[in-house]
Amino acid sequence: MFISSNIEQSAELLKFLGDTTRLKILNTLFSEGKEMCVNEIADAVGASQSATSHQLARLEALNILCCFRDGQKVCYEFTSAPIVESVKNILKIV
């Protein structure tokens, strides 16, 4: 049985994942199975680099993604945080 805080945290995560662009970003990274740079992600999800960067920053703030520089490029990949497995399981369902 979930305690109240787990239910609230789950609801917040599901609300957060309710954004189409964020889901496209996560699905793209999950499908590719490797890190990707912002411009690659933006092209794959059909969003501007600015909008993509904004959503990537939000995903990074939740410790779902982490970023690193590859020369002039900023790239993202999944973290090893426990929340990532939950997100990946959700993506498998949708």
PDB file of N, CA, C and O in Angstrom:
ATOM      1  N   MET A   1       0.838  -1.183   0.000  1.00  0.00           N
ATOM      2  CA  MET A   1       0.000   0.000   0.000  1.00  0.00           C
ATOM      3  C   MET A   1       0.883   1.247   0.000  1.00  0.00           C
ATOM      4  O   MET A   1       1.863   1.311   0.742  1.00  0.00           O
ATOM      5  N   PHE A   2       0.544   2.228  -0.821  1.00  0.00           N
ATOM      6  CA  PHE A   2       1.288   3.479  -0.881  1.00  0.00           C
ATOM      7  C   PHE A   2       0.956   4.350   0.313  1.00  0.00           C
ATOM      8  O   PHE A   2      -0.191   4.408   0.757  1.00  0.00           O
ATOM      9  N   ILE A   3       1.965   5.022   0.825  1.00  0.00           N
ATOM     10  CA  ILE A   3       1.669   6.062   1.794  1.00  0.00           C
ATOM     11  C   ILE A   3       1.375   7.335   1.038  1.00  0.00           C
ATOM     12  O   ILE A   3       1.720   7.463  -0.137  1.00  0.00           O
ATOM     13  N   SER A   4       0.748   8.259   1.697  1.00  0.00           N
ATOM     14  CA  SER A   4       0.257   9.473   1.033  1.00  0.00           C
ATOM     15  C   SER A   4       1.332  10.195   0.236  1.00  0.00           C
ATOM     16  O   SER A   4       1.064  10.643  -0.878  1.00  0.00           O
ATOM     17  N   SER A   5       2.542  10.322   0.776  1.00  0.00           N
ATOM     18  CA  SER A   5       3.584  11.062   0.065  1.00  0.00           C
ATOM     19  C   SER A   5       3.983  10.362  -1.234  1.00  0.00           C
ATOM     20  O   SER A   5       4.299  11.035  -2.216  1.00  0.00           O
ATOM     21  N   ASN A   6       3.975   9.032  -1.262  1.00  0.00           N
ATOM     22  CA  ASN A   6       4.294   8.310  -2.503  1.00  0.00           C
ATOM     23  C   ASN A   6       3.230   8.560  -3.568  1.00  0.00           C
ATOM     24  O   ASN A   6       3.548   8.700  -4.748  1.00  0.00           O
ATOM     25  N   ILE A   7       1.982   8.614  -3.154  1.00  0.00           N
ATOM     26  CA  ILE A   7       0.900   8.887  -4.096  1.00  0.00           C
ATOM     27  C   ILE A   7       1.049  10.292  -4.656  1.00  0.00           C
ATOM     28  O   ILE A   7       0.883  10.509  -5.856  1.00  0.00           O
ATOM     29  N   GLU A   8       1.359  11.237  -3.792  1.00  0.00           N
ATOM     30  CA  GLU A   8       1.542  12.616  -4.242  1.00  0.00           C
ATOM     31  C   GLU A   8       2.724  12.737  -5.189  1.00  0.00           C
ATOM     32  O   GLU A   8       2.637  13.427  -6.205  1.00  0.00           O
ATOM     33  N   GLN A   9       3.827  12.073  -4.866  1.00  0.00           N
ATOM     34  CA  GLN A   9       4.998  12.106  -5.737  1.00  0.00           C
ATOM     35  C   GLN A   9       4.691  11.462  -7.088  1.00  0.00           C
ATOM     36  O   GLN A   9       5.119  11.960  -8.130  1.00  0.00           O
ATOM     37  N   SER A  10       3.955  10.366  -7.068  1.00  0.00           N
ATOM     38  CA  SER A  10       3.581   9.692  -8.312  1.00  0.00           C
ATOM     39  C   SER A  10       2.690  10.585  -9.157  1.00  0.00           C
ATOM     40  O   SER A  10       2.866  10.665 -10.373  1.00  0.00           O
ATOM     41  N   ALA A  11       1.745  11.249  -8.534  1.00  0.00           N
ATOM     42  CA  ALA A  11       0.848  12.148  -9.252  1.00  0.00           C
ATOM     43  C   ALA A  11       1.632  13.299  -9.871  1.00  0.00           C
ATOM     44  O   ALA A  11       1.365  13.687 -11.008  1.00  0.00           O
ATOM     45  N   GLU A  12       2.594  13.847  -9.139  1.00  0.00           N
ATOM     46  CA  GLU A  12       3.415  14.944  -9.671  1.00  0.00           C
ATOM     47  C   GLU A  12       4.239  14.482 -10.861  1.00  0.00           C
ATOM     48  O   GLU A  12       4.355  15.200 -11.854  1.00  0.00           O
ATOM     49  N   LEU A  13       4.812  13.291 -10.769  1.00  0.00           N
ATOM     50  CA  LEU A  13       5.596  12.755 -11.880  1.00  0.00           C
ATOM     51  C   LEU A  13       4.715  12.555 -13.112  1.00  0.00           C
ATOM     52  O   LEU A  13       5.106  12.911 -14.223  1.00  0.00           O
ATOM     53  N   LEU A  14       3.534  11.988 -12.916  1.00  0.00           N
ATOM     54  CA  LEU A  14       2.641  11.757 -14.045  1.00  0.00           C
ATOM     55  C   LEU A  14       2.179  13.064 -14.670  1.00  0.00           C
ATOM     56  O   LEU A  14       2.067  13.155 -15.893  1.00  0.00           O
ATOM     57  N   LYS A  15       1.907  14.082 -13.852  1.00  0.00           N
ATOM     58  CA  LYS A  15       1.552  15.397 -14.395  1.00  0.00           C
ATOM     59  C   LYS A  15       2.705  15.958 -15.214  1.00  0.00           C
ATOM     60  O   LYS A  15       2.507  16.496 -16.303  1.00  0.00           O
ATOM     61  N   PHE A  16       3.912  15.825 -14.676  1.00  0.00           N
ATOM     62  CA  PHE A  16       5.100  16.333 -15.357  1.00  0.00           C
ATOM     63  C   PHE A  16       5.289  15.642 -16.701  1.00  0.00           C
ATOM     64  O   PHE A  16       5.667  16.275 -17.686  1.00  0.00           O
ATOM     65  N   LEU A  17       5.025  14.347 -16.734  1.00  0.00           N
ATOM     66  CA  LEU A  17       5.196  13.582 -17.965  1.00  0.00           C
ATOM     67  C   LEU A  17       4.022  13.766 -18.922  1.00  0.00           C
ATOM     68  O   LEU A  17       4.038  13.232 -20.030  1.00  0.00           O
ATOM     69  N   GLY A  18       3.012  14.512 -18.507  1.00  0.00           N
ATOM     70  CA  GLY A  18       1.851  14.758 -19.344  1.00  0.00           C
ATOM     71  C   GLY A  18       2.105  15.749 -20.468  1.00  0.00           C
ATOM     72  O   GLY A  18       1.209  16.004 -21.274  1.00  0.00           O
ATOM     73  N   ASP A  19       3.283  16.302 -20.539  1.00  0.00           N
ATOM     74  CA  ASP A  19       3.628  17.253 -21.597  1.00  0.00           C
ATOM     75  C   ASP A  19       4.120  16.494 -22.827  1.00  0.00           C
ATOM     76  O   ASP A  19       5.023  15.663 -22.734  1.00  0.00           O
ATOM     77  N   THR A  20       3.524  16.784 -23.966  1.00  0.00           N
ATOM     78  CA  THR A  20       3.843  16.085 -25.204  1.00  0.00           C
ATOM     79  C   THR A  20       5.320  16.193 -25.580  1.00  0.00           C
ATOM     80  O   THR A  20       5.944  15.197 -25.948  1.00  0.00           O
ATOM     81  N   THR A  21       5.870  17.385 -25.490  1.00  0.00           N
ATOM     82  CA  THR A  21       7.278  17.569 -25.873  1.00  0.00           C
ATOM     83  C   THR A  21       8.201  16.787 -24.952  1.00  0.00           C
ATOM     84  O   THR A  21       9.148  16.155 -25.419  1.00  0.00           O
ATOM     85  N   ARG A  22       7.938  16.820 -23.648  1.00  0.00           N
ATOM     86  CA  ARG A  22       8.787  16.061 -22.716  1.00  0.00           C
ATOM     87  C   ARG A  22       8.706  14.570 -23.007  1.00  0.00           C
ATOM     88  O   ARG A  22       9.725  13.878 -22.986  1.00  0.00           O
ATOM     89  N   LEU A  23       7.506  14.068 -23.279  1.00  0.00           N
ATOM     90  CA  LEU A  23       7.372  12.648 -23.605  1.00  0.00           C
ATOM     91  C   LEU A  23       8.108  12.298 -24.892  1.00  0.00           C
ATOM     92  O   LEU A  23       8.746  11.248 -24.972  1.00  0.00           O
ATOM     93  N   LYS A  24       8.029  13.154 -25.890  1.00  0.00           N
ATOM     94  CA  LYS A  24       8.748  12.913 -27.153  1.00  0.00           C
ATOM     95  C   LYS A  24      10.253  12.883 -26.914  1.00  0.00           C
ATOM     96  O   LYS A  24      10.958  12.039 -27.466  1.00  0.00           O
ATOM     97  N   ILE A  25      10.744  13.812 -26.086  1.00  0.00           N
ATOM     98  CA  ILE A  25      12.178  13.861 -25.786  1.00  0.00           C
ATOM     99  C   ILE A  25      12.616  12.572 -25.100  1.00  0.00           C
ATOM    100  O   ILE A  25      13.597  11.947 -25.504  1.00  0.00           O
ATOM    101  N   LEU A  26      11.885  12.182 -24.065  1.00  0.00           N
ATOM    102  CA  LEU A  26      12.245  10.974 -23.321  1.00  0.00           C
ATOM    103  C   LEU A  26      12.152   9.735 -24.205  1.00  0.00           C
ATOM    104  O   LEU A  26      13.019   8.863 -24.147  1.00  0.00           O
ATOM    105  N   ASN A  27      11.108   9.655 -25.018  1.00  0.00           N
ATOM    106  CA  ASN A  27      10.950   8.512 -25.905  1.00  0.00           C
ATOM    107  C   ASN A  27      12.078   8.448 -26.929  1.00  0.00           C
ATOM    108  O   ASN A  27      12.574   7.366 -27.245  1.00  0.00           O
ATOM    109  N   THR A  28      12.480   9.597 -27.442  1.00  0.00           N
ATOM    110  CA  THR A  28      13.580   9.647 -28.407  1.00  0.00           C
ATOM    111  C   THR A  28      14.872   9.147 -27.775  1.00  0.00           C
ATOM    112  O   THR A  28      15.567   8.311 -28.354  1.00  0.00           O
ATOM    113  N   LEU A  29      15.192   9.652 -26.598  1.00  0.00           N
ATOM    114  CA  LEU A  29      16.419   9.207 -25.912  1.00  0.00           C
ATOM    115  C   LEU A  29      16.346   7.726 -25.566  1.00  0.00           C
ATOM    116  O   LEU A  29      17.332   7.001 -25.695  1.00  0.00           O
ATOM    117  N   PHE A  30      15.178   7.287 -25.128  1.00  0.00           N
ATOM    118  CA  PHE A  30      14.994   5.880 -24.778  1.00  0.00           C
ATOM    119  C   PHE A  30      15.154   4.994 -26.023  1.00  0.00           C
ATOM    120  O   PHE A  30      15.822   3.961 -25.973  1.00  0.00           O
ATOM    121  N   SER A  31      14.544   5.401 -27.125  1.00  0.00           N
ATOM    122  CA  SER A  31      14.615   4.619 -28.364  1.00  0.00           C
ATOM    123  C   SER A  31      16.028   4.561 -28.935  1.00  0.00           C
ATOM    124  O   SER A  31      16.473   3.518 -29.414  1.00  0.00           O
ATOM    125  N   GLU A  32      16.723   5.690 -28.878  1.00  0.00           N
ATOM    126  CA  GLU A  32      18.092   5.744 -29.407  1.00  0.00           C
ATOM    127  C   GLU A  32      19.055   4.945 -28.531  1.00  0.00           C
ATOM    128  O   GLU A  32      20.007   4.350 -29.037  1.00  0.00           O
ATOM    129  N   GLY A  33      18.812   4.930 -27.236  1.00  0.00           N
ATOM    130  CA  GLY A  33      19.663   4.168 -26.322  1.00  0.00           C
ATOM    131  C   GLY A  33      21.044   4.760 -26.116  1.00  0.00           C
ATOM    132  O   GLY A  33      21.964   4.074 -25.673  1.00  0.00           O
ATOM    133  N   LYS A  34      21.184   6.042 -26.439  1.00  0.00           N
ATOM    134  CA  LYS A  34      22.478   6.704 -26.265  1.00  0.00           C
ATOM    135  C   LYS A  34      22.245   8.190 -26.038  1.00  0.00           C
ATOM    136  O   LYS A  34      21.136   8.698 -26.199  1.00  0.00           O
ATOM    137  N   GLU A  35      23.328   8.878 -25.656  1.00  0.00           N
ATOM    138  CA  GLU A  35      23.209  10.325 -25.473  1.00  0.00           C
ATOM    139  C   GLU A  35      22.973  10.996 -26.817  1.00  0.00           C
ATOM    140  O   GLU A  35      23.361  10.490 -27.871  1.00  0.00           O
ATOM    141  N   MET A  36      22.325  12.151 -26.744  1.00  0.00           N
ATOM    142  CA  MET A  36      22.058  12.921 -27.961  1.00  0.00           C
ATOM    143  C   MET A  36      22.272  14.391 -27.655  1.00  0.00           C
ATOM    144  O   MET A  36      22.083  14.830 -26.521  1.00  0.00           O
ATOM    145  N   CYS A  37      22.663  15.146 -28.663  1.00  0.00           N
ATOM    146  CA  CYS A  37      22.852  16.583 -28.520  1.00  0.00           C
ATOM    147  C   CYS A  37      21.517  17.302 -28.724  1.00  0.00           C
ATOM    148  O   CYS A  37      20.589  16.764 -29.328  1.00  0.00           O
ATOM    149  N   VAL A  38      21.447  18.517 -28.210  1.00  0.00           N
ATOM    150  CA  VAL A  38      20.200  19.279 -28.241  1.00  0.00           C
ATOM    151  C   VAL A  38      19.634  19.392 -29.654  1.00  0.00           C
ATOM    152  O   VAL A  38      18.437  19.190 -29.858  1.00  0.00           O
ATOM    153  N   ASN A  39      20.482  19.712 -30.629  1.00  0.00           N
ATOM    154  CA  ASN A  39      19.971  19.872 -31.997  1.00  0.00           C
ATOM    155  C   ASN A  39      19.424  18.566 -32.556  1.00  0.00           C
ATOM    156  O   ASN A  39      18.445  18.584 -33.302  1.00  0.00           O
ATOM    157  N   GLU A  40      20.031  17.436 -32.213  1.00  0.00           N
ATOM    158  CA  GLU A  40      19.528  16.133 -32.660  1.00  0.00           C
ATOM    159  C   GLU A  40      18.162  15.842 -32.031  1.00  0.00           C
ATOM    160  O   GLU A  40      17.245  15.357 -32.694  1.00  0.00           O
ATOM    161  N   ILE A  41      18.054  16.149 -30.750  1.00  0.00           N
ATOM    162  CA  ILE A  41      16.790  15.916 -30.050  1.00  0.00           C
ATOM    163  C   ILE A  41      15.709  16.818 -30.626  1.00  0.00           C
ATOM    164  O   ILE A  41      14.595  16.366 -30.890  1.00  0.00           O
ATOM    165  N   ALA A  42      16.036  18.099 -30.822  1.00  0.00           N
ATOM    166  CA  ALA A  42      15.064  19.056 -31.366  1.00  0.00           C
ATOM    167  C   ALA A  42      14.560  18.591 -32.734  1.00  0.00           C
ATOM    168  O   ALA A  42      13.359  18.633 -32.999  1.00  0.00           O
ATOM    169  N   ASP A  43      15.463  18.154 -33.593  1.00  0.00           N
ATOM    170  CA  ASP A  43      15.068  17.655 -34.919  1.00  0.00           C
ATOM    171  C   ASP A  43      14.166  16.429 -34.791  1.00  0.00           C
ATOM    172  O   ASP A  43      13.167  16.309 -35.501  1.00  0.00           O
ATOM    173  N   ALA A  44      14.520  15.527 -33.891  1.00  0.00           N
ATOM    174  CA  ALA A  44      13.765  14.281 -33.737  1.00  0.00           C
ATOM    175  C   ALA A  44      12.348  14.512 -33.216  1.00  0.00           C
ATOM    176  O   ALA A  44      11.420  13.801 -33.601  1.00  0.00           O
ATOM    177  N   VAL A  45      12.182  15.502 -32.343  1.00  0.00           N
ATOM    178  CA  VAL A  45      10.849  15.740 -31.758  1.00  0.00           C
ATOM    179  C   VAL A  45      10.067  16.819 -32.489  1.00  0.00           C
ATOM    180  O   VAL A  45       8.896  17.048 -32.185  1.00  0.00           O
ATOM    181  N   GLY A  46      10.699  17.483 -33.446  1.00  0.00           N
ATOM    182  CA  GLY A  46      10.015  18.505 -34.220  1.00  0.00           C
ATOM    183  C   GLY A  46       9.730  19.775 -33.439  1.00  0.00           C
ATOM    184  O   GLY A  46       8.680  20.393 -33.613  1.00  0.00           O
ATOM    185  N   ALA A  47      10.656  20.165 -32.585  1.00  0.00           N
ATOM    186  CA  ALA A  47      10.506  21.385 -31.789  1.00  0.00           C
ATOM    187  C   ALA A  47      11.721  22.280 -32.021  1.00  0.00           C
ATOM    188  O   ALA A  47      12.757  21.826 -32.508  1.00  0.00           O
ATOM    189  N   SER A  48      11.581  23.548 -31.669  1.00  0.00           N
ATOM    190  CA  SER A  48      12.721  24.462 -31.804  1.00  0.00           C
ATOM    191  C   SER A  48      13.788  24.082 -30.784  1.00  0.00           C
ATOM    192  O   SER A  48      13.505  23.420 -29.785  1.00  0.00           O
ATOM    193  N   GLN A  49      15.018  24.513 -31.052  1.00  0.00           N
ATOM    194  CA  GLN A  49      16.098  24.236 -30.096  1.00  0.00           C
ATOM    195  C   GLN A  49      15.827  24.925 -28.766  1.00  0.00           C
ATOM    196  O   GLN A  49      16.139  24.382 -27.706  1.00  0.00           O
ATOM    197  N   SER A  50      15.252  26.105 -28.821  1.00  0.00           N
ATOM    198  CA  SER A  50      14.943  26.843 -27.598  1.00  0.00           C
ATOM    199  C   SER A  50      13.921  26.094 -26.746  1.00  0.00           C
ATOM    200  O   SER A  50      14.123  25.922 -25.544  1.00  0.00           O
ATOM    201  N   ALA A  51      12.831  25.651 -27.359  1.00  0.00           N
ATOM    202  CA  ALA A  51      11.792  24.914 -26.626  1.00  0.00           C
ATOM    203  C   ALA A  51      12.344  23.590 -26.101  1.00  0.00           C
ATOM    204  O   ALA A  51      12.037  23.176 -24.983  1.00  0.00           O
ATOM    205  N   THR A  52      13.154  22.940 -26.916  1.00  0.00           N
ATOM    206  CA  THR A  52      13.759  21.675 -26.501  1.00  0.00           C
ATOM    207  C   THR A  52      14.698  21.885 -25.326  1.00  0.00           C
ATOM    208  O   THR A  52      14.659  21.124 -24.359  1.00  0.00           O
ATOM    209  N   SER A  53      15.536  22.900 -25.397  1.00  0.00           N
ATOM    210  CA  SER A  53      16.468  23.197 -24.300  1.00  0.00           C
ATOM    211  C   SER A  53      15.720  23.482 -23.004  1.00  0.00           C
ATOM    212  O   SER A  53      16.145  23.061 -21.928  1.00  0.00           O
ATOM    213  N   HIS A  54      14.608  24.198 -23.113  1.00  0.00           N
ATOM    214  CA  HIS A  54      13.803  24.510 -21.932  1.00  0.00           C
ATOM    215  C   HIS A  54      13.277  23.224 -21.282  1.00  0.00           C
ATOM    216  O   HIS A  54      13.351  23.065 -20.064  1.00  0.00           O
ATOM    217  N   GLN A  55      12.757  22.326 -22.089  1.00  0.00           N
ATOM    218  CA  GLN A  55      12.229  21.071 -21.548  1.00  0.00           C
ATOM    219  C   GLN A  55      13.347  20.164 -21.032  1.00  0.00           C
ATOM    220  O   GLN A  55      13.169  19.470 -20.030  1.00  0.00           O
ATOM    221  N   LEU A  56      14.483  20.167 -21.703  1.00  0.00           N
ATOM    222  CA  LEU A  56      15.628  19.380 -21.233  1.00  0.00           C
ATOM    223  C   LEU A  56      16.100  19.870 -19.874  1.00  0.00           C
ATOM    224  O   LEU A  56      16.461  19.063 -19.017  1.00  0.00           O
ATOM    225  N   ALA A  57      16.103  21.173 -19.667  1.00  0.00           N
ATOM    226  CA  ALA A  57      16.501  21.730 -18.372  1.00  0.00           C
ATOM    227  C   ALA A  57      15.540  21.282 -17.278  1.00  0.00           C
ATOM    228  O   ALA A  57      15.968  21.000 -16.159  1.00  0.00           O
ATOM    229  N   ARG A  58      14.264  21.213 -17.583  1.00  0.00           N
ATOM    230  CA  ARG A  58      13.277  20.760 -16.595  1.00  0.00           C
ATOM    231  C   ARG A  58      13.490  19.283 -16.273  1.00  0.00           C
ATOM    232  O   ARG A  58      13.368  18.882 -15.116  1.00  0.00           O
ATOM    233  N   LEU A  59      13.805  18.478 -17.274  1.00  0.00           N
ATOM    234  CA  LEU A  59      14.076  17.056 -17.053  1.00  0.00           C
ATOM    235  C   LEU A  59      15.371  16.860 -16.266  1.00  0.00           C
ATOM    236  O   LEU A  59      15.490  15.932 -15.465  1.00  0.00           O
ATOM    237  N   GLU A  60      16.323  17.732 -16.501  1.00  0.00           N
ATOM    238  CA  GLU A  60      17.577  17.675 -15.742  1.00  0.00           C
ATOM    239  C   GLU A  60      17.344  18.065 -14.278  1.00  0.00           C
ATOM    240  O   GLU A  60      17.937  17.473 -13.376  1.00  0.00           O
ATOM    241  N   ALA A  61      16.493  19.047 -14.047  1.00  0.00           N
ATOM    242  CA  ALA A  61      16.196  19.488 -12.685  1.00  0.00           C
ATOM    243  C   ALA A  61      15.550  18.375 -11.858  1.00  0.00           C
ATOM    244  O   ALA A  61      15.708  18.339 -10.637  1.00  0.00           O
ATOM    245  N   LEU A  62      14.828  17.471 -12.513  1.00  0.00           N
ATOM    246  CA  LEU A  62      14.216  16.338 -11.815  1.00  0.00           C
ATOM    247  C   LEU A  62      15.161  15.144 -11.704  1.00  0.00           C
ATOM    248  O   LEU A  62      14.778  14.092 -11.192  1.00  0.00           O
ATOM    249  N   ASN A  63      16.394  15.306 -12.182  1.00  0.00           N
ATOM    250  CA  ASN A  63      17.409  14.253 -12.132  1.00  0.00           C
ATOM    251  C   ASN A  63      17.040  13.051 -13.007  1.00  0.00           C
ATOM    252  O   ASN A  63      17.430  11.918 -12.723  1.00  0.00           O
ATOM    253  N   ILE A  64      16.282  13.320 -14.074  1.00  0.00           N
ATOM    254  CA  ILE A  64      15.969  12.273 -15.040  1.00  0.00           C
ATOM    255  C   ILE A  64      17.052  12.241 -16.111  1.00  0.00           C
ATOM    256  O   ILE A  64      17.456  11.173 -16.570  1.00  0.00           O
ATOM    257  N   LEU A  65      17.514  13.420 -16.501  1.00  0.00           N
ATOM    258  CA  LEU A  65      18.576  13.546 -17.492  1.00  0.00           C
ATOM    259  C   LEU A  65      19.747  14.308 -16.902  1.00  0.00           C
ATOM    260  O   LEU A  65      19.592  15.071 -15.948  1.00  0.00           O
ATOM    261  N   CYS A  66      20.918  14.094 -17.478  1.00  0.00           N
ATOM    262  CA  CYS A  66      22.082  14.912 -17.135  1.00  0.00           C
ATOM    263  C   CYS A  66      22.693  15.385 -18.454  1.00  0.00           C
ATOM    264  O   CYS A  66      22.524  14.757 -19.499  1.00  0.00           O
ATOM    265  N   CYS A  67      23.398  16.498 -18.379  1.00  0.00           N
ATOM    266  CA  CYS A  67      23.987  17.035 -19.601  1.00  0.00           C
ATOM    267  C   CYS A  67      25.506  17.102 -19.468  1.00  0.00           C
ATOM    268  O   CYS A  67      26.056  17.120 -18.367  1.00  0.00           O
ATOM    269  N   PHE A  68      26.148  17.136 -20.603  1.00  0.00           N
ATOM    270  CA  PHE A  68      27.596  17.296 -20.663  1.00  0.00           C
ATOM    271  C   PHE A  68      27.931  17.974 -21.980  1.00  0.00           C
ATOM    272  O   PHE A  68      27.133  17.951 -22.917  1.00  0.00           O
ATOM    273  N   ARG A  69      29.088  18.565 -22.049  1.00  0.00           N
ATOM    274  CA  ARG A  69      29.528  19.244 -23.276  1.00  0.00           C
ATOM    275  C   ARG A  69      30.406  18.306 -24.097  1.00  0.00           C
ATOM    276  O   ARG A  69      31.235  17.563 -23.571  1.00  0.00           O
ATOM    277  N   ASP A  70      30.192  18.372 -25.386  1.00  0.00           N
ATOM    278  CA  ASP A  70      31.015  17.660 -26.351  1.00  0.00           C
ATOM    279  C   ASP A  70      31.482  18.721 -27.342  1.00  0.00           C
ATOM    280  O   ASP A  70      30.863  18.922 -28.387  1.00  0.00           O
ATOM    281  N   GLY A  71      32.577  19.397 -27.009  1.00  0.00           N
ATOM    282  CA  GLY A  71      33.031  20.539 -27.801  1.00  0.00           C
ATOM    283  C   GLY A  71      32.050  21.679 -27.631  1.00  0.00           C
ATOM    284  O   GLY A  71      31.830  22.157 -26.518  1.00  0.00           O
ATOM    285  N   GLN A  72      31.457  22.118 -28.735  1.00  0.00           N
ATOM    286  CA  GLN A  72      30.472  23.199 -28.696  1.00  0.00           C
ATOM    287  C   GLN A  72      29.058  22.694 -28.418  1.00  0.00           C
ATOM    288  O   GLN A  72      28.156  23.488 -28.149  1.00  0.00           O
ATOM    289  N   LYS A  73      28.865  21.396 -28.481  1.00  0.00           N
ATOM    290  CA  LYS A  73      27.531  20.811 -28.332  1.00  0.00           C
ATOM    291  C   LYS A  73      27.216  20.499 -26.875  1.00  0.00           C
ATOM    292  O   LYS A  73      28.101  20.155 -26.092  1.00  0.00           O
ATOM    293  N   VAL A  74      25.942  20.626 -26.528  1.00  0.00           N
ATOM    294  CA  VAL A  74      25.454  20.203 -25.220  1.00  0.00           C
ATOM    295  C   VAL A  74      24.631  18.949 -25.460  1.00  0.00           C
ATOM    296  O   VAL A  74      23.676  18.956 -26.236  1.00  0.00           O
ATOM    297  N   CYS A  75      25.013  17.873 -24.783  1.00  0.00           N
ATOM    298  CA  CYS A  75      24.363  16.584 -24.988  1.00  0.00           C
ATOM    299  C   CYS A  75      23.685  16.121 -23.700  1.00  0.00           C
ATOM    300  O   CYS A  75      24.064  16.528 -22.602  1.00  0.00           O
ATOM    301  N   TYR A  76      22.687  15.271 -23.854  1.00  0.00           N
ATOM    302  CA  TYR A  76      21.914  14.769 -22.718  1.00  0.00           C
ATOM    303  C   TYR A  76      21.838  13.258 -22.763  1.00  0.00           C
ATOM    304  O   TYR A  76      21.854  12.640 -23.828  1.00  0.00           O
ATOM    305  N   GLU A  77      21.754  12.678 -21.570  1.00  0.00           N
ATOM    306  CA  GLU A  77      21.551  11.248 -21.414  1.00  0.00           C
ATOM    307  C   GLU A  77      20.795  10.998 -20.120  1.00  0.00           C
ATOM    308  O   GLU A  77      20.714  11.877 -19.262  1.00  0.00           O
ATOM    309  N   PHE A  78      20.242   9.802 -19.979  1.00  0.00           N
ATOM    310  CA  PHE A  78      19.550   9.451 -18.749  1.00  0.00           C
ATOM    311  C   PHE A  78      20.542   9.346 -17.593  1.00  0.00           C
ATOM    312  O   PHE A  78      21.682   8.923 -17.782  1.00  0.00           O
ATOM    313  N   THR A  79      20.105   9.730 -16.403  1.00  0.00           N
ATOM    314  CA  THR A  79      20.926   9.541 -15.211  1.00  0.00           C
ATOM    315  C   THR A  79      20.738   8.101 -14.726  1.00  0.00           C
ATOM    316  O   THR A  79      19.980   7.331 -15.316  1.00  0.00           O
ATOM    317  N   SER A  80      21.423   7.759 -13.669  1.00  0.00           N
ATOM    318  CA  SER A  80      21.251   6.434 -13.074  1.00  0.00           C
ATOM    319  C   SER A  80      20.326   6.498 -11.859  1.00  0.00           C
ATOM    320  O   SER A  80      20.271   5.553 -11.072  1.00  0.00           O
ATOM    321  N   ALA A  81      19.603   7.600 -11.703  1.00  0.00           N
ATOM    322  CA  ALA A  81      18.695   7.763 -10.567  1.00  0.00           C
ATOM    323  C   ALA A  81      17.539   6.760 -10.653  1.00  0.00           C
ATOM    324  O   ALA A  81      17.120   6.394 -11.751  1.00  0.00           O
ATOM    325  N   PRO A  82      17.028   6.320  -9.514  1.00  0.00           N
ATOM    326  CA  PRO A  82      15.919   5.350  -9.504  1.00  0.00           C
ATOM    327  C   PRO A  82      14.683   5.818 -10.290  1.00  0.00           C
ATOM    328  O   PRO A  82      13.963   4.990 -10.848  1.00  0.00           O
ATOM    329  N   ILE A  83      14.435   7.107 -10.338  1.00  0.00           N
ATOM    330  CA  ILE A  83      13.265   7.620 -11.053  1.00  0.00           C
ATOM    331  C   ILE A  83      13.319   7.282 -12.541  1.00  0.00           C
ATOM    332  O   ILE A  83      12.279   7.180 -13.191  1.00  0.00           O
ATOM    333  N   VAL A  84      14.504   7.111 -13.073  1.00  0.00           N
ATOM    334  CA  VAL A  84      14.663   6.843 -14.506  1.00  0.00           C
ATOM    335  C   VAL A  84      14.025   5.502 -14.872  1.00  0.00           C
ATOM    336  O   VAL A  84      13.403   5.385 -15.928  1.00  0.00           O
ATOM    337  N   GLU A  85      14.170   4.502 -14.024  1.00  0.00           N
ATOM    338  CA  GLU A  85      13.550   3.202 -14.312  1.00  0.00           C
ATOM    339  C   GLU A  85      12.036   3.321 -14.346  1.00  0.00           C
ATOM    340  O   GLU A  85      11.383   2.682 -15.170  1.00  0.00           O
ATOM    341  N   SER A  86      11.474   4.131 -13.461  1.00  0.00           N
ATOM    342  CA  SER A  86      10.024   4.361 -13.475  1.00  0.00           C
ATOM    343  C   SER A  86       9.615   5.037 -14.777  1.00  0.00           C
ATOM    344  O   SER A  86       8.620   4.656 -15.393  1.00  0.00           O
ATOM    345  N   VAL A  87      10.374   6.031 -15.192  1.00  0.00           N
ATOM    346  CA  VAL A  87      10.075   6.744 -16.440  1.00  0.00           C
ATOM    347  C   VAL A  87      10.179   5.791 -17.623  1.00  0.00           C
ATOM    348  O   VAL A  87       9.318   5.803 -18.502  1.00  0.00           O
ATOM    349  N   LYS A  88      11.206   4.977 -17.657  1.00  0.00           N
ATOM    350  CA  LYS A  88      11.373   4.028 -18.767  1.00  0.00           C
ATOM    351  C   LYS A  88      10.215   3.033 -18.805  1.00  0.00           C
ATOM    352  O   LYS A  88       9.750   2.672 -19.887  1.00  0.00           O
ATOM    353  N   ASN A  89       9.747   2.587 -17.645  1.00  0.00           N
ATOM    354  CA  ASN A  89       8.604   1.667 -17.605  1.00  0.00           C
ATOM    355  C   ASN A  89       7.340   2.344 -18.122  1.00  0.00           C
ATOM    356  O   ASN A  89       6.533   1.713 -18.804  1.00  0.00           O
ATOM    357  N   ILE A  90       7.164   3.616 -17.803  1.00  0.00           N
ATOM    358  CA  ILE A  90       6.010   4.366 -18.309  1.00  0.00           C
ATOM    359  C   ILE A  90       6.102   4.464 -19.834  1.00  0.00           C
ATOM    360  O   ILE A  90       5.105   4.285 -20.535  1.00  0.00           O
ATOM    361  N   LEU A  91       7.296   4.747 -20.339  1.00  0.00           N
ATOM    362  CA  LEU A  91       7.480   4.877 -21.791  1.00  0.00           C
ATOM    363  C   LEU A  91       7.193   3.566 -22.514  1.00  0.00           C
ATOM    364  O   LEU A  91       6.700   3.577 -23.643  1.00  0.00           O
ATOM    365  N   LYS A  92       7.492   2.452 -21.883  1.00  0.00           N
ATOM    366  CA  LYS A  92       7.207   1.152 -22.497  1.00  0.00           C
ATOM    367  C   LYS A  92       5.710   0.955 -22.655  1.00  0.00           C
ATOM    368  O   LYS A  92       5.261   0.323 -23.611  1.00  0.00           O
ATOM    369  N   ILE A  93       4.937   1.495 -21.720  1.00  0.00           N
ATOM    370  CA  ILE A  93       3.481   1.355 -21.764  1.00  0.00           C
ATOM    371  C   ILE A  93       2.875   2.219 -22.848  1.00  0.00           C
ATOM    372  O   ILE A  93       1.981   1.788 -23.577  1.00  0.00           O
ATOM    373  N   VAL A  94       3.381   3.478 -22.951  1.00  0.00           N
ATOM    374  CA  VAL A  94       2.835   4.399 -23.948  1.00  0.00           C
ATOM    375  C   VAL A  94       3.580   4.210 -25.234  1.00  0.00           C
ATOM    376  O   VAL A  94       3.289   4.885 -26.221  1.00  0.00           O
TER     377      VAL A  94
END
